Amino acid sequence: MNMENSNPVDDIFVIKVSEIQYLAKQKFGKYLDEKEIKEVQNRSQRALQCCEKVVLYAIEDVIHETKR
């Protein structure tokens, strides 16, 4: 891919509020209010703080495989 033609604001991983609400309704039988959604967001962000390591591992793995 040519970086000149790529859009730097494209997302790789996104969790939409509608997906959270769907899961909450399916698993717990209720939709979350705004405060609960914010807390889910905060806890999810804390859990994903190791994201940089995961992405770097994936990049390294892809580069290694393309050299074969």
Secondary structure as GFF3:
##gff-version 3
##sequence-region A 1 68
A	DSSP	three_ten_helix	3	5	.	.	.	ID=ss1
A	DSSP	alpha_helix	17	28	.	.	.	ID=ss2
A	DSSP	alpha_helix	34	47	.	.	.	ID=ss3
A	DSSP	alpha_helix	51	66	.	.	.	ID=ss4
###
